[in-house]
Amino acid sequence: MRDVVISIKPRFVDLILDGRKTVELRKATTRLPKGTRALIYASSPRMAVVAQARIHARHRLPVDEIWSRFGQRAMISEAEFTAYYGDAREGVALELERVRPLMEPVSLAELRGFDGAFRPPQSYMRLPPFLISLAEQRFGWTPRRLELAPPGI
């Protein structure tokens, strides 16, 4: 299992944090299994890690099925959905759980203070070592080697 940082537009981050958006959509195939821990990076103009969550489930499906099953929970209009997926036949719906805002967001400038070469992902990326340490120290994450895998994995 991996820990990741996932980039999301601020408008959707706000909907996730207030509990209205429980599904994040992706065009590219993602390999994020159930139980993956995620730091949520709000992209420009916010440019900060603002929350943490877990992936409850990952669904790779035909686009029309994603819309029918998850459109409402993704908090996106049908026109936006169609424009986002374009000609794609398949997409990914990530169900989020255990979403918690960070008491103190971590700005891009602060992230680069730990690692000057840090670049936020376009979609998602494995947590670099400095972010794993930061998550353990600031957000109470336990090291993976000590954590039991959730049932069903």
Backbone as CSV, one residue per row, in Angstrom:
resi,resn,N_x,N_y,N_z,CA_x,CA_y,CA_z,C_x,C_y,C_z
1,MET,0.845,-1.181,0.000,0.000,0.000,0.000,0.885,1.237,0.000
2,ARG,0.394,2.268,-0.594,1.186,3.487,-0.679,0.449,4.659,-0.052
3,ASP,1.194,5.667,0.273,0.638,6.940,0.708,0.879,7.904,-0.445
4,VAL,-0.091,8.786,-0.688,0.002,9.671,-1.844,-0.359,11.099,-1.474
5,VAL,0.021,12.002,-2.365,-0.506,13.360,-2.356,-1.278,13.490,-3.664
6,ILE,-2.497,13.995,-3.556,-3.377,14.105,-4.709,-3.759,15.575,-4.894
7,SER,-3.618,16.066,-6.117,-3.963,17.457,-6.417,-5.425,17.562,-6.826
8,ILE,-6.096,18.531,-6.231,-7.510,18.764,-6.514,-7.729,20.278,-6.573
9,LYS,-8.574,20.715,-7.489,-8.877,22.144,-7.608,-9.555,22.631,-6.324
10,PRO,-9.201,23.849,-5.890,-9.729,24.361,-4.618,-11.257,24.315,-4.497
11,ARG,-11.960,24.592,-5.566,-13.429,24.567,-5.515,-13.924,23.175,-5.106
12,PHE,-13.269,22.125,-5.608,-13.673,20.769,-5.262,-13.167,20.367,-3.878
13,VAL,-12.016,20.886,-3.485,-11.518,20.625,-2.127,-12.531,21.140,-1.109
14,ASP,-13.044,22.341,-1.339,-14.027,22.914,-0.411,-15.269,22.023,-0.305
15,LEU,-15.720,21.490,-1.437,-16.882,20.595,-1.431,-16.577,19.279,-0.711
16,ILE,-15.350,18.803,-0.838,-14.927,17.595,-0.120,-14.917,17.867,1.387
17,LEU,-14.346,19.001,1.765,-14.229,19.317,3.195,-15.575,19.553,3.861
18,ASP,-16.556,20.052,3.116,-17.863,20.243,3.750,-18.763,19.018,3.625
19,GLY,-18.207,17.928,3.061,-18.910,16.647,3.038,-19.860,16.435,1.876
20,ARG,-19.989,17.411,0.999,-20.917,17.248,-0.128,-20.325,16.435,-1.269
21,LYS,-19.020,16.512,-1.462,-18.336,15.759,-2.525,-17.616,14.592,-1.876
22,THR,-18.026,13.379,-2.238,-17.418,12.191,-1.639,-16.708,11.327,-2.667
23,VAL,-16.744,11.764,-3.933,-16.095,11.030,-5.018,-15.253,11.997,-5.838
24,GLU,-14.001,11.608,-6.072,-13.084,12.377,-6.925,-12.934,11.632,-8.246
25,LEU,-13.028,12.359,-9.343,-12.946,11.757,-10.671,-11.563,11.944,-11.267
26,ARG,-11.117,10.941,-12.009,-9.832,10.977,-12.695,-9.987,10.402,-14.095
27,LYS,-9.285,11.013,-15.053,-9.278,10.482,-16.425,-8.294,9.336,-16.553
28,ALA,-7.133,9.526,-15.967,-6.067,8.526,-16.088,-6.304,7.379,-15.113
29,THR,-5.845,6.216,-15.517,-5.921,5.065,-14.627,-5.098,5.359,-13.387
30,THR,-5.683,5.141,-12.253,-4.961,5.302,-10.997,-4.882,3.943,-10.322
31,ARG,-3.815,3.710,-9.643,-3.637,2.446,-8.937,-3.591,2.731,-7.440
32,LEU,-4.692,3.228,-6.949,-4.789,3.560,-5.533,-5.766,2.596,-4.872
33,PRO,-5.255,1.579,-4.196,-6.148,0.582,-3.595,-6.879,1.126,-2.380
34,LYS,-7.917,0.400,-2.005,-8.665,0.714,-0.798,-7.696,0.845,0.373
35,GLY,-7.893,1.880,1.171,-7.046,2.086,2.339,-5.871,3.013,2.108
36,THR,-5.617,3.394,0.856,-4.522,4.325,0.578,-4.761,5.625,1.334
37,ARG,-3.735,6.086,2.027,-3.815,7.376,2.714,-3.415,8.462,1.736
38,ALA,-4.145,9.583,1.772,-3.878,10.667,0.832,-3.831,12.005,1.542
39,LEU,-2.817,12.784,1.192,-2.812,14.193,1.554,-3.431,14.919,0.366
40,ILE,-4.341,15.828,0.635,-5.016,16.561,-0.431,-4.340,17.912,-0.610
41,TYR,-3.818,18.108,-1.827,-3.162,19.355,-2.198,-4.160,20.177,-2.999
42,ALA,-4.502,21.364,-2.505,-5.370,22.279,-3.244,-4.492,23.034,-4.234
43,SER,-4.799,22.890,-5.508,-3.970,23.509,-6.546,-4.167,25.033,-6.557
44,SER,-3.607,25.676,-7.557,-3.632,27.134,-7.665,-5.063,27.663,-7.662
45,PRO,-5.351,28.735,-6.992,-4.405,29.667,-6.366,-4.049,29.358,-4.916
46,ARG,-4.679,28.337,-4.300,-4.417,28.050,-2.882,-3.022,27.485,-2.671
47,MET,-2.641,26.499,-3.438,-1.303,25.904,-3.443,-0.820,25.492,-2.047
48,ALA,-1.548,24.527,-1.458,-1.195,24.049,-0.118,-1.817,22.677,0.112
49,VAL,-1.158,21.877,0.965,-1.762,20.641,1.459,-2.736,21.084,2.541
50,VAL,-4.009,20.739,2.368,-5.049,21.276,3.243,-5.848,20.216,4.002
51,ALA,-5.718,18.940,3.593,-6.540,17.899,4.213,-5.881,16.541,4.045
52,GLN,-6.459,15.584,4.745,-6.055,14.195,4.588,-7.306,13.349,4.443
53,ALA,-7.156,12.203,3.787,-8.290,11.308,3.553,-7.766,9.907,3.299
54,ARG,-8.690,8.982,3.168,-8.377,7.618,2.730,-9.209,7.309,1.512
55,ILE,-8.659,6.457,0.658,-9.412,5.962,-0.484,-10.271,4.802,0.025
56,HIS,-11.575,4.944,-0.049,-12.489,3.888,0.374,-12.636,2.838,-0.729
57,ALA,-12.678,3.308,-1.981,-12.802,2.388,-3.112,-12.358,3.104,-4.383
58,ARG,-11.880,2.318,-5.341,-11.470,2.821,-6.653,-12.267,2.054,-7.690
59,HIS,-12.924,2.799,-8.585,-13.759,2.178,-9.615,-13.271,2.625,-10.989
60,ARG,-12.776,1.686,-11.777,-12.437,1.969,-13.172,-13.611,1.464,-14.007
61,LEU,-14.298,2.399,-14.671,-15.559,2.078,-15.328,-15.717,2.849,-16.632
62,PRO,-16.648,2.410,-17.476,-17.006,3.230,-18.632,-17.528,4.588,-18.128
63,VAL,-17.219,5.623,-18.887,-17.560,6.990,-18.475,-19.052,7.150,-18.186
64,ASP,-19.918,6.564,-19.028,-21.352,6.725,-18.795,-21.780,6.079,-17.481
65,GLU,-21.129,4.997,-17.090,-21.451,4.354,-15.823,-20.950,5.188,-14.643
66,ILE,-19.784,5.819,-14.816,-19.290,6.720,-13.757,-20.321,7.813,-13.520
67,TRP,-20.828,8.403,-14.616,-21.804,9.475,-14.458,-23.057,8.966,-13.741
68,SER,-23.582,7.843,-14.168,-24.833,7.365,-13.572,-24.657,6.952,-12.108
69,ARG,-23.525,6.386,-11.762,-23.310,5.920,-10.392,-22.777,6.990,-9.449
70,PHE,-21.922,7.898,-9.979,-21.196,8.800,-9.094,-21.322,10.289,-9.419
71,GLY,-22.008,10.627,-10.502,-22.092,12.025,-10.915,-22.553,12.963,-9.812
72,GLN,-23.616,12.578,-9.130,-24.159,13.425,-8.077,-23.172,13.577,-6.915
73,ARG,-22.521,12.485,-6.517,-21.567,12.528,-5.402,-20.260,13.216,-5.775
74,ALA,-19.997,13.380,-7.089,-18.783,14.070,-7.541,-18.978,15.582,-7.593
75,MET,-20.231,16.030,-7.421,-20.549,17.461,-7.373,-20.054,18.212,-8.616
76,ILE,-20.403,17.657,-9.770,-20.010,18.257,-11.032,-21.234,18.214,-11.951
77,SER,-21.393,19.245,-12.757,-22.529,19.254,-13.680,-22.279,18.267,-14.813
78,GLU,-23.334,17.856,-15.468,-23.181,16.923,-16.590,-22.355,17.551,-17.708
79,ALA,-22.509,18.848,-17.930,-21.720,19.541,-18.967,-20.234,19.535,-18.610
80,GLU,-19.906,19.802,-17.340,-18.505,19.766,-16.898,-17.948,18.353,-17.006
81,PHE,-18.760,17.381,-16.605,-18.350,15.980,-16.669,-18.010,15.593,-18.107
82,THR,-18.887,15.932,-19.035,-18.682,15.605,-20.449,-17.440,16.296,-20.991
83,ALA,-17.258,17.553,-20.626,-16.065,18.281,-21.082,-14.795,17.686,-20.488
84,TYR,-14.844,17.295,-19.232,-13.673,16.732,-18.560,-13.235,15.427,-19.212
85,TYR,-14.161,14.518,-19.428,-13.804,13.215,-19.983,-13.651,13.229,-21.496
86,GLY,-14.230,14.201,-22.188,-14.064,14.294,-23.637,-14.412,12.995,-24.332
87,ASP,-13.477,12.486,-25.133,-13.686,11.257,-25.903,-13.281,9.991,-25.141
88,ALA,-12.879,10.136,-23.892,-12.445,8.964,-23.121,-13.588,7.975,-22.973
89,ARG,-13.245,6.706,-23.042,-14.260,5.655,-22.861,-14.364,5.207,-21.414
90,GLU,-13.241,5.257,-20.711,-13.202,4.835,-19.314,-12.625,5.940,-18.449
91,GLY,-12.937,5.858,-17.184,-12.390,6.777,-16.204,-12.334,6.100,-14.856
92,VAL,-11.961,6.865,-13.862,-11.827,6.343,-12.509,-12.602,7.231,-11.547
93,ALA,-13.330,6.590,-10.651,-14.007,7.279,-9.551,-13.368,6.809,-8.252
94,LEU,-12.876,7.742,-7.464,-12.263,7.435,-6.171,-13.231,7.845,-5.073
95,GLU,-13.696,6.870,-4.299,-14.549,7.184,-3.161,-13.647,7.533,-1.980
96,LEU,-13.912,8.676,-1.372,-13.097,9.157,-0.261,-13.797,8.904,1.066
97,GLU,-12.997,8.660,2.094,-13.519,8.515,3.453,-12.519,9.131,4.422
98,ARG,-12.956,9.274,5.661,-12.093,9.806,6.734,-11.419,11.118,6.324
99,VAL,-12.161,11.979,5.689,-11.624,13.271,5.260,-11.537,14.182,6.478
100,ARG,-10.360,14.762,6.662,-10.162,15.692,7.773,-9.322,16.869,7.305
101,PRO,-9.793,18.083,7.573,-8.965,19.240,7.238,-7.756,19.299,8.165
102,LEU,-6.676,19.861,7.674,-5.501,20.063,8.515,-5.704,21.332,9.324
103,MET,-5.306,21.312,10.578,-5.445,22.512,11.400,-4.609,23.646,10.817
104,GLU,-3.450,23.297,10.281,-2.583,24.285,9.645,-2.187,23.766,8.272
105,PRO,-2.747,24.344,7.198,-2.334,23.919,5.855,-0.829,24.097,5.670
106,VAL,-0.270,23.292,4.782,1.166,23.358,4.496,1.304,23.932,3.094
107,SER,1.795,25.170,3.029,1.889,25.882,1.756,2.961,25.280,0.852
108,LEU,2.844,25.586,-0.423,3.863,25.144,-1.370,5.232,25.691,-0.975
109,ALA,5.271,26.922,-0.520,6.547,27.500,-0.086,7.141,26.692,1.069
110,GLU,6.301,26.291,2.023,6.791,25.483,3.145,7.244,24.110,2.662
111,LEU,6.489,23.508,1.757,6.884,22.208,1.199,8.242,22.317,0.523
112,ARG,8.446,23.385,-0.217,9.737,23.578,-0.892,10.849,23.932,0.085
113,GLY,10.491,24.397,1.279,11.489,24.608,2.320,12.091,23.288,2.787
114,PHE,11.290,22.221,2.732,11.780,20.880,3.073,12.552,20.274,1.909
115,ASP,12.067,20.527,0.698,12.682,19.972,-0.510,12.486,20.983,-1.632
116,GLY,13.541,21.701,-1.948,13.471,22.766,-2.948,13.045,22.304,-4.326
117,ALA,13.179,21.023,-4.605,12.814,20.498,-5.919,11.368,19.980,-5.964
118,PHE,10.638,20.093,-4.845,9.278,19.551,-4.817,8.385,20.241,-5.837
119,ARG,7.681,19.419,-6.604,6.689,19.896,-7.573,5.380,19.179,-7.280
120,PRO,4.303,19.917,-7.058,3.021,19.248,-6.821,2.637,18.409,-8.034
121,PRO,1.971,17.305,-7.813,1.607,16.441,-8.940,0.470,17.037,-9.769
122,GLN,0.418,16.657,-11.034,-0.727,17.020,-11.867,-1.956,16.247,-11.401
123,SER,-1.769,14.987,-11.049,-2.866,14.146,-10.585,-2.560,13.665,-9.163
124,TYR,-1.647,12.706,-9.041,-1.219,12.235,-7.725,0.192,11.682,-7.849
125,MET,0.839,11.510,-6.700,2.164,10.890,-6.664,2.372,10.281,-5.286
126,ARG,3.279,9.317,-5.231,3.651,8.766,-3.927,4.235,9.888,-3.078
127,LEU,4.019,9.778,-1.772,4.583,10.786,-0.886,6.091,10.677,-0.887
128,PRO,6.777,11.789,-1.123,8.234,11.751,-0.969,8.585,11.611,0.512
129,PRO,9.794,11.132,0.811,10.173,10.879,2.218,9.929,12.053,3.157
130,PHE,10.204,13.287,2.720,10.008,14.416,3.634,8.529,14.603,3.980
131,LEU,7.636,14.286,3.056,6.203,14.413,3.336,5.698,13.275,4.217
132,ILE,6.304,12.109,4.107,5.956,11.007,5.011,6.302,11.410,6.440
133,SER,7.506,11.944,6.627,7.924,12.396,7.964,7.012,13.498,8.483
134,LEU,6.668,14.440,7.624,5.784,15.535,8.009,4.410,14.994,8.417
135,ALA,3.888,14.034,7.661,2.583,13.440,7.977,2.621,12.716,9.326
136,GLU,3.721,12.045,9.603,3.860,11.351,10.879,3.948,12.342,12.035
137,GLN,4.716,13.419,11.842,4.930,14.381,12.920,3.730,15.293,13.142
138,ARG,3.180,15.829,12.064,2.128,16.834,12.205,0.711,16.287,12.205
139,PHE,0.492,15.201,11.479,-0.880,14.746,11.274,-1.177,13.431,11.980
140,GLY,-0.196,12.899,12.730,-0.426,11.708,13.518,-0.454,10.403,12.745
141,TRP,0.052,10.414,11.512,0.094,9.164,10.748,1.080,8.229,11.426
142,THR,0.746,6.951,11.441,1.683,5.964,11.965,2.473,5.402,10.791
143,PRO,3.715,5.037,11.031,4.489,4.454,9.927,3.801,3.206,9.398
144,ARG,3.843,3.001,8.107,3.167,1.857,7.469,3.646,0.527,8.023
145,ARG,4.906,0.431,8.373,5.426,-0.858,8.826,4.779,-1.274,10.148
146,LEU,4.185,-0.328,10.888,3.544,-0.633,12.166,2.032,-0.754,12.052
147,GLU,1.484,-0.357,10.924,0.033,-0.316,10.775,-0.487,-1.632,10.179
148,LEU,-1.567,-2.120,10.743,-2.199,-3.318,10.205,-3.031,-2.938,8.993
149,ALA,-3.014,-3.763,7.978,-3.828,-3.505,6.799,-5.297,-3.641,7.164
150,PRO,-6.149,-2.783,6.572,-7.583,-2.905,6.838,-8.111,-4.240,6.333
151,PRO,-9.190,-4.747,6.923,-9.769,-6.024,6.471,-10.125,-5.956,4.993
152,GLY,-9.982,-7.071,4.320,-10.391,-7.146,2.915,-9.335,-6.755,1.916
153,ILE,-8.135,-6.466,2.369,-7.091,-6.097,1.397,-6.184,-7.271,1.153
